[in-house]
Amino acid sequence: MARETIIHPSAVIEPGAVLGAGVRIGPFCHVSAAAKLHDDVELIGHASIMGDTTLGAGCQVFPQAVLGAPPQNFKHKGGHSTLEIGEGCVIREGVTMHAGTDTSRGKTTVGAHGLFMAYSHVAHDCAVGNHVTMANYAGLGGHADIGDHVIMSGYAAVHQFVRVGHHAFLGGFAAVVGDVIPYGMAVGDRARLRGLNIVGLKRSGMSRSDVTTLRKAYRMLFAEGASLEDNAAAVAKAFPETASVADMVAFIGGRDKRHFTLPARGKAAAEDDEDES
């Protein structure tokens, strides 16, 4: 038996919108003609789904969220662009996610099972991974690439075109203007690396031996006296069979438009970097 779709009488659903089974749309919501809401999506109330926006199955959208508005980008010429959100995301009050720019990627993508707390912002042309957490008021500039399982603390801000590697952690109020390596922990204004996201590594199930290896590789990678690229080559040679190390090295080799977020001089090791017994 098909699950019933429930739409509050005060909601506005434009002709052409595609609604899956079990969709629930609360009071005073607005859904555009080009929107696609997959099965069991819930708009609690006062939510706006604009433009060509796709919401994956089971997403829950809280009041005052605005998804799919045109990009805040002077280069946008008014052409077609999209916002695609994966399944199982929780999008809290006042969250904004904008569509892509028609002169760039043309789409903004958000992965599955993310938690976007109140008033967080995903800008145009971003690519956000799976299981990402953005705490209250955290924000992404345009074209940012955010890996899986990244955690952004409250008020953290990522500069446009910055890449943040998977399982990285950004501290509260961090102003991130350079790429952050996978597993890295960046804090401060302007953000600096403060070691590895050890809590995140443990939660991900990484073994103690792999965590120890990754710490050694981190120290080598940011050792003074050689360039980051030369250090990365040495790390790759020293730890050829460790997947997590390979991820860090590949990230360094994939340099794009921004510099890297580095440790403060003389601070390559994490503050809490004692190996566990």
ChimeraX attribute file (.defattr): number of C-alpha atoms within 10 A of each C-alpha:
attribute: neighborCount
match mode: 1-to-1
recipient: residues
	/A:1	3
	/A:2	6
	/A:3	11
	/A:4	12
	/A:5	16
	/A:6	13
	/A:7	16
	/A:8	13
	/A:9	11
	/A:10	14
	/A:11	17
	/A:12	16
	/A:13	18
	/A:14	13
	/A:15	10
	/A:16	12
	/A:17	15
	/A:18	16
	/A:19	20
	/A:20	17
	/A:21	16
	/A:22	18
	/A:23	22
	/A:24	21
	/A:25	27
	/A:26	21
	/A:27	17
	/A:28	17
	/A:29	23
	/A:30	21
	/A:31	26
	/A:32	20
	/A:33	17
	/A:34	17
	/A:35	23
	/A:36	22
	/A:37	25
	/A:38	21
	/A:39	20
	/A:40	22
	/A:41	26
	/A:42	23
	/A:43	27
	/A:44	20
	/A:45	21
	/A:46	21
	/A:47	25
	/A:48	23
	/A:49	27
	/A:50	22
	/A:51	22
	/A:52	21
	/A:53	28
	/A:54	23
	/A:55	27
	/A:56	24
	/A:57	22
	/A:58	21
	/A:59	24
	/A:60	20
	/A:61	28
	/A:62	22
	/A:63	21
	/A:64	19
	/A:65	24
	/A:66	22
	/A:67	29
	/A:68	28
	/A:69	22
	/A:70	23
	/A:71	24
	/A:72	15
	/A:73	12
	/A:74	7
	/A:75	11
	/A:76	18
	/A:77	10
	/A:78	11
	/A:79	11
	/A:80	16
	/A:81	26
	/A:82	27
	/A:83	28
	/A:84	23
	/A:85	24
	/A:86	21
	/A:87	23
	/A:88	20
	/A:89	26
	/A:90	19
	/A:91	26
	/A:92	22
	/A:93	21
	/A:94	23
	/A:95	25
	/A:96	22
	/A:97	30
	/A:98	29
	/A:99	30
	/A:100	31
	/A:101	27
	/A:102	19
	/A:103	13
	/A:104	13
	/A:105	16
	/A:106	18
	/A:107	24
	/A:108	28
	/A:109	23
	/A:110	24
	/A:111	21
	/A:112	23
	/A:113	21
	/A:114	26
	/A:115	20
	/A:116	26
	/A:117	22
	/A:118	22
	/A:119	20
	/A:120	28
	/A:121	24
	/A:122	26
	/A:123	25
	/A:124	33
	/A:125	28
	/A:126	28
	/A:127	21
	/A:128	26
	/A:129	22
	/A:130	20
	/A:131	21
	/A:132	25
	/A:133	23
	/A:134	27
	/A:135	22
	/A:136	22
	/A:137	20
	/A:138	26
	/A:139	25
	/A:140	26
	/A:141	19
	/A:142	24
	/A:143	24
	/A:144	23
	/A:145	22
	/A:146	27
	/A:147	22
	/A:148	20
	/A:149	22
	/A:150	27
	/A:151	25
	/A:152	28
	/A:153	22
	/A:154	20
	/A:155	20
	/A:156	26
	/A:157	25
	/A:158	26
	/A:159	18
	/A:160	21
	/A:161	20
	/A:162	27
	/A:163	30
	/A:164	29
	/A:165	23
	/A:166	24
	/A:167	25
	/A:168	27
	/A:169	28
	/A:170	30
	/A:171	22
	/A:172	19
	/A:173	19
	/A:174	22
	/A:175	21
	/A:176	27
	/A:177	21
	/A:178	22
	/A:179	27
	/A:180	29
	/A:181	28
	/A:182	26
	/A:183	27
	/A:184	28
	/A:185	25
	/A:186	30
	/A:187	23
	/A:188	16
	/A:189	15
	/A:190	13
	/A:191	25
	/A:192	25
	/A:193	23
	/A:194	22
	/A:195	23
	/A:196	26
	/A:197	20
	/A:198	21
	/A:199	11
	/A:200	19
	/A:201	17
	/A:202	12
	/A:203	8
	/A:204	11
	/A:205	8
	/A:206	13
	/A:207	11
	/A:208	14
	/A:209	11
	/A:210	15
	/A:211	19
	/A:212	15
	/A:213	15
	/A:214	21
	/A:215	21
	/A:216	17
	/A:217	25
	/A:218	24
	/A:219	17
	/A:220	18
	/A:221	25
	/A:222	22
	/A:223	18
	/A:224	14
	/A:225	8
	/A:226	11
	/A:227	11
	/A:228	19
	/A:229	14
	/A:230	12
	/A:231	21
	/A:232	25
	/A:233	14
	/A:234	16
	/A:235	21
	/A:236	20
	/A:237	10
	/A:238	14
	/A:239	16
	/A:240	11
	/A:241	10
	/A:242	14
	/A:243	12
	/A:244	18
	/A:245	27
	/A:246	18
	/A:247	17
	/A:248	25
	/A:249	23
	/A:250	15
	/A:251	19
	/A:252	20
	/A:253	13
	/A:254	10
	/A:255	13
	/A:256	13
	/A:257	12
	/A:258	14
	/A:259	13
	/A:260	21
	/A:261	22
	/A:262	21
	/A:263	20
	/A:264	13
	/A:265	10
	/A:266	9
	/A:267	17
	/A:268	19
	/A:269	21
	/A:270	19
	/A:271	10
	/A:272	10
	/A:273	14
	/A:274	10
	/A:275	10
	/A:276	8
	/A:277	4
